[in-house]
Amino acid sequence: MDLLGFQQRAAGQIADRFFSYVENPLMVDRTTPVPFLQTLVAITGSGKTLMLADTVARMRDGMPLAPVVLWISKGKVVVSQTYENLSVGKYADNLSNFQVLPLLEASSDQIQNADVPLLLVATVGKFAVEDAAADDRKVYRAQLDLAHESLWEQIKKRRTPQGQRRPLIVVYDEGHNLSDLQSERILELAPDALIVASATMMLPPRISNVMSRLRNDKGWDEADFSTAVSSREVVLSGLVKERISIDGYITPMEPAIDNLLHDFELAKDAAKALNLTFSPKAIYVCSTNTVDGMSITEDMKRPFDERQARPILIWRHLVEVAKIPPSEIAVYCQLKFSKECPRPAEMNLFDGGERDYSRFIEGNFRHVIFNLGLQEGWDDPACAFAYIDKEMASARQITQVVGRVLRQPGAEHYPDPILNTAHFHIRTDEKGVFDDILNEIRRDLSSEHPSIALVIKDDKARAIRDRIEANPSRTVPTVGIESSRALNPISSVVASIIDFRGNNHSIVGQGSRMQVLQRVGQDTETQFEWVEVAHSNRVSARSVFRKEIQQCYPGGLRRAGGPINLVDIEHPKFDVLIEIGSPAAQHFREKAREVVSAYVEHSVVLQNEIDSPYQVGPIAIDVGSFEEFRRSLHPRYSGMNSLEIRFARALDKTQRLWARNPVGSGYSLPLLSEGRAYWPDFLVWVDKAVVALDTKGDHLLVEATSSKLFEIDGAGKGRGVVLRLVSEGHVVIDNGTVKRRSNSGFTVWKWTNGRLKSHHIETEKEAVEEAINVN
């Protein structure tokens, strides 16, 4: 799977920091290194597993011996899904040549073989016990028919037949579960690197000793320990939703669920209208066997129609009132029934926890009732709605559930904001309780998900529509990249790539000078010492070539293809195995950069008259802060900065139809030179064209004028798309430097006849007229 730009940068930063550290690592004793430590902090849905897989592959590429990787997590469901994804699933290609196995299936030969990287997947429960001598963990017991030592001891030593110790990388996914005991057991293995990933990072005290050594002896500060992923980039990529909407209720359960189902149907209709391949799903979080308002367990011998357990009441409301087919509903909790009063045959009850997980997944249910048992592992992007009952309504529990509703189906935002929103309907006992919860949620979400808009609704706010349709309806021509003329130049570059098969000299290079613990002396008096090995693992030239293209041309336009799609990547000369520091590797990187240059030079941004035009859809507003307009397609907008508001007001006085264009889900234009898309602030319909207008501050002007102003070919007889930029004050750009001549008025920027032109205008009215003038 191709990585997005922010994913590549995160994986690359961790790998680069590792190689810098291992050139001169700290030691605990003569044979035990202080491990390289790094936390990957990224919000739920950002692709942590993909980033970790790419990190491990990069580290493998630069190591002198193929490493052993211990990939662990707490939950069995998480580990099961990870194993499938890394071994044969969507991330398997990112770990090419790795042998991926469950921990307990590793053999002595596989642990000793330094030619094949070995990745072992396990839950921490396989080894995190107080007494390692206890007989209840297979990893600590020797299988005498297979080896004289336990699997744990073999991984500790990880010796090759030549007496070298293989590098060990420990990856802890969902790292907020890392405990002191788990840390102690992991450090027993003398790992070369420990990488911990989580959306919220808290390291246990045992790891503090490692951090202290790195601070004191290496001069690390807090930033050196962590690789943080920008939540804004994750949101813009489409991997997660743009908004979190929280509706609070001090009512019985039924009105809250009815409101959820109303929005649910709107989302279902929106997905159907857009011909999407998914339909929304909802979860209902509640306590299991207790009665509303009471802490005692309900009498399970009562007839089903008289039961008051929350899952039963929710199920009955969905089936009997909302008329949802029982086949679409799952109850995933240990709900108890007696033999005298069993559950209805049509109720899909999964009360076996992790044992029932596979059966639950196969059902593809659209409504799931549970009691927090699906906190980790269940990642269905179609899930966009959550009802949280009052017994579960604590700020902490709500923020935990957010992750289950945050992922975005299809990894893209859609024209209708209801499909880009995580909807929460929370029921509490009294207003003060809800207000307290909201204050905590605001604090938690603002730190954990700072780039996701948070909308809070109560009875008053629900009376104001926050989803507004466009009226009248308007369209904008589709714009894309036409790259057929780049095919021949790229083919010429590929033809010039040297075939290194049989060239043993050029495929060898200088690797990271990583030390390897090696046995020396006679068997009767075994000693070990660290020796430097200058070579690295060999990887396919195809891998080096693809990574360089991805690095030069990020994945922001991955759905539009890109230069790699015009390369015959299956040509046999890409099969050759090379070291990443070799002349051959450098040659493939240079040719990859030439391919990207040829693609950019010979492709054009073209108006597409064949595909259906973009139709302006509904927009979402903050019901607590918006401004009304008269000539816009939507009567209200919110979330604009001061410059955007001033310009929107001026646009509204022109008598032209215009619209605020939402970032991520609105109308986008491809930036050919950067391999990504951008969303202009406003769309304005004039007689001959649609003006895509962007407002920019001084600090962004140089980048914006060089990349976001260009002429779009292929308008034909219909409307054309014209690009404009507007900045405050009288500004010029001289040799790539912004120079402000005065603070008055505005500067309108255009690209005309292959040249950048600017016009200083004193008033907002004149600036708008100049910007939308297409003559």
N, C-alpha and C positions, 0 to 999 in steps of 0.2 A: 504494500500500500504506500502510495506517495505521501510524503509529509508536507504539511503546510509550512509557510515561512517561519512562524513562531515555534513550531515543533522542531524544525531543523536547528534553529538557533539554540533552543534549550538543550537538545541532545548534544550538539556540538560543543556548547560551553562546558557541560559536565565532562565530556571526553577530553577536551583540551586541558581542563583543570587537573584531571587525573594524570595525564601524561607529564604535565609540569611537576606534579607532586612526586611521582615515582622516579624522577631523575635523581632525587635526593630525599628519600622517605625517612621519617622518624622511626625509631625502633623502641620496642618495649624491652626486649632483651636481645641476645645475639641472633636468635632465629625467628623472632616474632615482630612483624612491622606494626606500627600504629596505622590503622587503616585510613585510607582516604575516605573522607566523610562528606556526603552531599545530600541535601534534601531538595526534592523537586516539588515545589509548591504550585499547584495549579487547580483551578476550580473544577468541580465535577463536570464531566462531559468534554474536557479539553483534549482528551486522547492521551492520558498518562501512560497507559500500557504501550501504545505505539511509540511514544517518546522514550520510554524505558527500553523497549526492544531496540530502537535505533541507537540509543546510547551504548547498550551492551555490544551491538555489532561494531560500532566505531572503536570501542575499547579493544575488542577482539582483534580488529584489523591491525592495530599498532603494537600488539603484544608479541613477544618472542616465542611463547608457547601458547597453544590453544587453551583458553581458560576453562575452569569449572564455574558455572553460574548457579547459585542457589536462589531460586525465585520463590518467595514465601508470602503468605498472607494469612489472615486469621480465619476467615470463613471458608467452609468447604465449597460452597457455591461459587465464590470468587475464584478459588483455586481451580475448580473444575472448568470454569469458563476460560480462565487464563491458559490452562493446559491445551484446551481445544484450539484457542485462537493462535497460540504460538507454535503448535505442532503441525496442524493441518489447516487451520482457519485463516482469517483475514490478515494475520501478521506473520504468517509462516515465511513469506518471501523476504521479509525484513530481517530474518535470521537464517539466511541461506547457509547451508552446510552445517548448521547446528544440529546436534542430536538432542531432541527434547523428550524427557522422560519424567514420570512420577518419581519422586525421591527414592522410594523403596524398591524400585525396579532397576536401579543402577547396579552394574556389576563391577567387579574389581578391574577387569580389562578396560571397561569404558572410563573408569576413573584414572587409570594409568596411561591411557592413550593420549599423548599430547598433540596428535595430528588432527583430532576432531574435537571442536568445542562442544562441551557437554552442558546442557541446561536442565537442572533438576527442579521440579515444581512440587511444592508441599505446603500444607498448613503448618503453622507454628506448633500446633498440638502434636506433631510428629516427634518433636524433640524438646519442647519447652516444659520440662518437668523439674521439680525440686531435686530429686534424687536420680542422677543419671545411671546409678547402679540398679535401679528398680527394674523389674522384669516385665513392665507393662508397655514398653516402647521398643518396637522392632529395630529401630535405627541404632539402638545401643546394644543389640544382641548380635553375636557372631553366628552366621549361618555356616556351620562347620562343614557342610557338604560343598560350600561355595568359596569360603574364605576363612582364615584363622582369626581375623579381626572383625569387629563390628563395622557396619557401614559408616558410622560416625567417625571412628578412628581412621578409616581409609580416606574419608574426605579431609580430615585433619592433616594427614600426611600427603595425600594426593601425589605420590611419587611416580615418576616415569621409570621405565626399566633402566634408564641411564642415571637415575638417582636425582633428577631435577624435580623440584616441587612446582606444580602447575599453579598459575595465578588463580585466586578465588575472588569472585565478585558476588556479593550478597545484595539482592534486590528485595526490598520489603514494600509491596504494594499495599494500599490502604494503611499507611504507616502510622496513623493516629492511634492504632491499636498496639504499637510497640511498647512492651513493658520492660522493667528492669531484668526480670528473669530471662525473657527472650533475648535481651541484649547480652546477658552473661553467656548464654549458650552460643550465640552467634560469634562473640569475640573469642570463645574457646577454639574456633576453627582457624584463627589467625588469618582473617580475610585481608586481601589487598585493598578492597574497596567495599564500602557499605553505602548503598543508595536507598534513601527512604522517600517514598512519594505519598502525598496526601493533599487534600484540599485545605485541611487545617492542620498545621504542624505543631506538635508538642513532643519533644524528645525526653525520654526518661533519664533519671539521675545517672545511671551507669554510663550512658553515652557522654555525660558531662566530663568524665575523665579524659575521653578521647579529645573532646573539644578544647579542654584546658591545655593539653599538650600542643595542639595545633595553634592555639592562640599564643601561648607563651614561647614556643620554640620556632614557630613558622611565621608568627606575626599576623595570623589570620584575624580579620574582623568579622562581624556578623554576616556581611554580604558575601564573604568567601565560602560560607557554609551552605548557602542556599542559591538555587536557581529558580527564580520566580517567573511564571508565565503571566503575561499581561492579560487580565480578564477582558479588556476592551478588544484585543485582537481575537480572543476566543469568540466573543459575541459577534464581531464583524465577520468572522469566518463562517458563521451559520451553524456551528456545532451545538450551540446552546440557545435558549430562547432569549428574546430581547427584554421581556417584561415579567415581573412577578406581581400578580394582582391578588390582594388579600381582602376577602369579604368577611366581616365580623358579624356574628349574630348572638343576640341574647333572646333566643326563641326556642320553641321545641325543635326537634331534629328535622321534622318534615319540611318546613319552609326553606331551611338551609339547603337540603338535598334537592328540593324542587328548583331552586334558583340555579344550583349547579347543573342540573339536567337541562334547564333552559339554555344556558350557555353551551352546554355539551352539544345540543342539537344544532345550534348556530355553527359551531365549529365543524360538526359533521357535514352540514350543508355546504360550508365554505370549501372543505376538502373535496367534496364531490363536484362542486362547480369548477374547481381548478383541475379536475381529472387527476388528482393525486392518488398514489398507490396505497395510502394508509387511511385509516379512520381513527379518530381520537379514542383514548381510553381514560378511565377514571379509577381512582383508588379511594377507599373509605377506611379511615384509620380510627380504631376504637378499642376499648377494653373487651375482653372475651366473654367471661362467664359471670360477670357481675351485673347487678340491676342498676339502672339509672338512679344516681343519688345515694346508693348504698354500697358499702365496701364488702358485704357478704356475698358468697357464691350463690347463684340462683339454684333453685330446686330443679334439677334436670328431669325429674319424674313428672313434671307438669306437661299437659298436652302442648304440642308445638304452637297452636294458636294462642296459648296463654303465656308463652315464654316471653321474658322481658330482657333477655341478654341482648346487648347492642347489635352484634352481627345478625341476629335473627330479625330484630326490628328493621334494620337497614335492608336486609334481603327481602323481607315481606313488602316493604314500601316500594322497592324497585320492581318487584314482580307483580304485586297486587294493585298498586296505585299507578306507577309509571308504566306498567305493562311491558317491561323489558323481559324478553325470553330468558328463563333460567339457564339455558345453555350458554348465555353470554356472561354469566356471573360466576365468580369463584369466591369461596370463603376459605382463606388461607390462614387458619389459626386452629388451636386445639380446643375447639368448641365441643362441649360434652353433651352426650345424649344417653338416655337409659334404654334398656331393651324394651321396656313397656311403652316408651314414647320416643320412637326413633325419629330421625330427621326425614323429611320428604325425599322420595327417591330422586326427584329432579334437582335437589340441591347438590352442587358440586363442592364437597367439603374436602379440603386437603389439610389433615391434622397431623401429618407425619413430619412436618418441618422439612429439613433438608432431604429426607428420604423421599418426599413427595415432589420435590422441586421439578424434576424432569417431566413428570406427568402433568404438573401444573403448566409448565411452559408449552407443552404440546397442545394444550387446550386453546391457546391464543384468546383468552377471555378479554372482554372489553370493560368489565366492571369487576374490580377486585376488592374484597373486604378483608382487612388484615389488622394485626395488632403490633405493628412495628417489626414483625418477623422477617420482612423483606427489606430491611435497611440497607444491606449490602448484597450485591450480586445480581439483583433484578434490575436490568437497565433496558427498559423498553421505551424508546424515544417517542412512541405514539402516546404515551401516558402524559396528559396535559392538565388533568383535573384532580383535585384532592379535597375530600371532605374530612375534617379532623374533629372528632367528637370531644366534648368538654373534658372527659377524664384524661385525654391525651394532650390537652391544649396547654402545654408549657412551651415557652420560647425555644428551649433546647430541642424538644421533640419535633417542633414544627420546622426548625432549621435543618434537622436531620432528614425530614421528609422532602425538603426542597430538592435535594439531589435526585430523588426518584422521579421528579416532574420537570427537571431542568433541561434534559437533553432534547435536541431538536430533530424531528424525523426528517430523513433525507439530507441532513446536514446543510440545510439552506433555509433562509427566511422567505416567507411567502407574501404576496400582495395584501392578504387580509391579516390584520394584526391579531385576530383571535387565535390564529394558528401559530403565532410567535410568542404566546403568553402562557406562563405557568399560572393556573388558576387555583386559588385556595379558598375554601369556604370553611370558616372556623367557628364553632359553636362554644360559647362560654356561659357561665352562670350569671355574671353581672358585669356592668360596663367597666367598673374599676379594674376587674381582672383582665378584661380585654385590652384596656389601655396600657396596663403594665406589660402585658405580653408584647404589644406592638412596639413599645419603647425598646424592649430587648431585641426584638426581631430587627428593627431598624439598625441598631448598633451592630448586630451580628452580620446582617446581610450587607451593610455598607462596607464592612471590612473584608468579608469573604467573597462578595460578588459586587464590587464597586461599580461596574459598568452596566449592570442590569437595572433597568428602571423599576422602582418599587412603587406600586399604587395601592393605597389603603382605602377601603370603602366601608361606610357604615350605612344606616338606614337613609340618612339624608343624601349621602354621595351616590347611593344606588339609584336615586331618582334622576340623576344626570347621566345621559348616555356618554360612555367613554369610547365607544366605537361608532364612528360617523362615516356614512357612505358618501361617495363623491356625487355631486349633483350640480351641473349636468355631467354626464359621462364623457370622458375624453381619453384619447389614445396618443401614444408617442411611437414613432417608427423604431423598430428594433435595430440595434447597432452591434456589429460583431467584428471579428478579425478574419480577413480573407488571406489565406497563406499559400495558395496554390503556386504562386510565383517563387516561393521560397524553397520548393521541393528540389529543383535542380541544383541551386547553390548548396543546399545542405547535403545532397547526394555527392557532390564534388568533394565536400569536406570529409565525409565518411569514407569516400574512395581513397583519400590521401592518408588515412590512418594506417600506420605501419602494422603489419602482421608480425607479432612477436612470438608466434609459436615456434619453438626450437631455438629461440634466442635466449639462452640461459644467463647471459651477462646482463642484459638490459632490464630483466625482470627482477633483479636483486637490488636492494637499496639499503640505505641507512635507516634503521628503525629508531624508535624511542629507546634510548639506552637504559632499558629496564633491568634491574637486578633480579636474578633468579637464584633461589637457594638450591645448592647442588651438593650431593654427597661426594666426599673426597676420602682418600686413604683406603685401607684394607677393611674387609668385612669384619675382621676381629676387633678393629678399633675405629668404628665409623665416626667420622666428623663431617660437619657441614660448613659451607662458607657461601657467601654471596658473590656471584660472578656477574659481570655485565654481558648482556647478549645484545648485539647491535641490530639484529634482523627482526622482522615482524612477520606475522602470519601472512600467507598469500591469500588474496581474494580475487574474484573474477574481475577482469577489466570492465565488464559490463556494469558491475556494481560501482566502480570508481567513476565511470562515464556518466551513469544515471544520476549519481549524487551530485556531481559537479553541475549538471544541467539544472537539477532542482535548486541548487544553491544560487545559480545565476538567474533563474527564472522561477520564482516561487509559485506555490500552488493556488494562489488566489483566483486564477482563471482555469482551474483544473477541469471544469466542465466544458470549457471551450477548447480543450486539447492543449496544444503547446508544441514547442520544438521537438520534444522526444517522440511525438506521434509521427513525425516525418523522417525518422531514422529507422533504418533496417537494423534494429537492435538485436535480432537473432542471427546476424552474420557470425560465422565461426570465429573470426578474429577477436570477437568480444569474449570468447570462452577462455582465453588464456588466463592463467593464475599469476598474479603479480604482487609484489610487495608495495605497500602504499607509499614508501619513500623512494621507489625505484625510478630510473629514467622513463621506463614504460608508463608508469602511473602518471608522471608529469606530462607525458605526451598525450595521454587520453584526456587529462584535464584541459590541456590547451585546446584540443580538438573539440571538446564539449563547449568551451567558451566560444569557439569559432562558429559552432552550430547555432548557438543562441544569437550571436551577432548577425548571422545570415538570416535567421528567422525574423529578427526585428527590422533589418534593413529592407527585406523584400516582401514583407507582409504589409497590409494596409488595414486601417479601420474603415469599415464599409457599412453604409446603411443598407439594411436587408429588407428588400421589398417583397420577399417571398414568405418569410415567416410572419405569423400573426403579430400585430403591433402590441406593445405594452399598454395595458389598460389601467388607468389610475384606479386603485381600489380603495377600500375603507382605510381610515387612519385611526390611531389610538391617541387619546388625550389624557392628561392628568386632570381629573375632575376638580382638583383643588386649586389649579393654577392654569388658566388658559385665557386667550384673547380672541374676541370675535371679529370677523371680517365680512365684507359684503360681496366682493367680487371673486373670492376664492372658491374652488370646487368643494371645499369643506368649510362649513361656517365657523369652525373653531380650530385653533392650533395651540400647542403648548410646547415647552422645552426649547425655545429659541434663545440664543444669546442676544446681547444688546444690539449688535450690528444687524443681526438677522431680523430682529423685531422692527427696527427702523426701516429696513429695506422692505419688509413685508407690508408695513403701513403705506409706504410709498407706492408699492406695486398695486395695492388695493385702490389707489386713486387714479389709476391709468385707464380704467374701463376695460382692461384686458382680463380675460380669464387666466387665473394662475393657480398654482398648487404648491404647497410645502411638500418636499420630496423626502420621505423618511430614509435614513441611512440603514442599509442592510436589507430592507424589504421593499424599497421603492425602485425607481428607474435607475439603472446603473449603466456606466460606460466603461469599456475596457481601456486600460492604460497599456498600450502595446509595449512600451519600453520597459515597464516594470513588472509585467506579468500579473497584474492585479486589477481590480475594478474600483471605481469610485462612484459616489452618489452625489450629484449636484444638490445644492440647497433648495432651489426653486425651479419649477417648470412654468413657462409662460407661452401661451398660444397667441401667435400673431398671424397675419394673413398668409404669409409664405413659409412660415417655419415654426418650430417649437424651440424656444430659447432655453437651454439648460444653463442656469445661472448659479454661480457659486460665490459666496462672500468669504474673504480671507483676511486674516491679520498679517501684519508686516513679517512676523517670524516664519510664516508659511508661504510667503509670496514667491520666493525664488524657486522653490520646489514646485509650487502650483503652476506658475507661468511656464515652466519648462516641460511639465508633463500633462497638465489638464487643459491646455489650449492647443487645439489642432483642428484642421479642416477634415470633415467627414465626407467621403466620396459616395456617389451612387444614389443621390436623392431622387433622380428620375423626375416624373411629373408631379409627384406628391409633395407633401411638406418635407422640408429638410430639418435636420437637427443642427443647431448653431450653439457654440459654446462661448460663454462670457464669464469673466471674473470681475469682481468689484471689491475695492479696498477703501478704507477710510483715509482721508487726507490727500495731500498732493505728494505722490510717491513716484520715484523713478528707480530703475534697476540699472546700475552701472558696473559692468564687469563682474556680474554675479553678486553684487552687493546692493542691498536696499538702502536708498537714501531718501529721507523725508525732507521735503522742501517746506511744507507747511502742514498744519493740522486741520485746515479748513477743507470742506467739501469731500469729494470722493474721486477715486481714480478708476476708470473703466478700462479693462484690458481685453484686447481682441487679438485673434490670429488671422491676418489677412494677407493673401498673396505670398504665403511662406514667410511672413515676418510678424513679430510681436509688436503691437502698437498699443499705446496708452493715451487716454484722454482725461485730463483733469476737469471735473465739473463741480461747480460750487454748491448747487442745491440737490437735495434728494430727488426731487421731481425730475430735474434735468438728467441726473445720473441714471435713473430708471429708463427714461426715454432713450438715452444713448445706448444703454445696455440691450434694449429690446429692438433697436433699429437694425434691421437686417438688409437694408438696401446698400 
